Amino acid sequence: MRHARATWTATTTGALVALTLALTGCGTGADGSPDETPTATDVASTASATPAPSPSATPAVASIPTDCTDIVDPATYAATMGETPLNDPDFFTGPTGQLQPSPAPAGADPYETVVAATQLTCGWRDPRSDVTGLFVDVATVDDAAAASYLDWLADPTVDTERRGADVVYDCSERLGGTVCQYTTKDQQYDTDFAETVLVRDGVVVTVRQSNYPTDDLLGAIVDRVWG
């Protein structure tokens, strides 16, 4: 394929790490639990004798950032990414930053289709660390490809060689789309690894983080992309 995400080999992710990407949106909180776990909210509704018709909501239009430093608002970037090196060429083996999407190769599976459509790939990692890192990728695909990718994520029996036989994504409807997340522990360092994928309106946001806790990073990305 024309371009590939940066390659990262670590025991936590197994074959999953071919995705570099998206650090976070999937993530883990300060207590070690995923920071993107949905919180149930009770919504009270008031009955009306003659309810007025609700105006049709206009879907928010996605605006894909062209620079990794613009993936979230400045305050969130400072608090989350801080001074961690961005797209360090000594670590990443492929192109980073803004990418030119390319057609998926003939016979491409849903994952390969998303990789080919990647428009932005970002990674924050200190070269001095072994497993600590945050990675975010953004791609835009058509409705059919988006639906196929969600099916691919939700089916633990597909592509077990590349993503690992024990990988099972937990999917739910939130943040205006479908969020699928997979979490595990690094066997050597006992640190947390999480991958969170949001599919919304044909946009695929992937956040992977290893030993890199965040606070609602995926929500901040959604606010930036959809306003």
URHU-V363737 format. One record per helix or strand. SS is the DSSP state (~ for helix, > for strand). FROM is the first residue (numbers start at 0). TO is the last residue. If there is no record, write none. Layout:
# URHU-V363737
ss=SS from=FROM to=TO
ss=SS from=FROM to=TO
This chain:
# URHU-V363737
ss=~ from=13 to=18
ss=~ from=67 to=69
ss=~ from=73 to=79
ss=> from=85 to=85
ss=> from=96 to=97
ss=~ from=109 to=115
ss=> from=117 to=123
ss=> from=132 to=139
ss=~ from=142 to=153
ss=~ from=159 to=162
ss=> from=169 to=173
ss=> from=176 to=184
ss=> from=191 to=199
ss=> from=202 to=209
ss=~ from=216 to=225
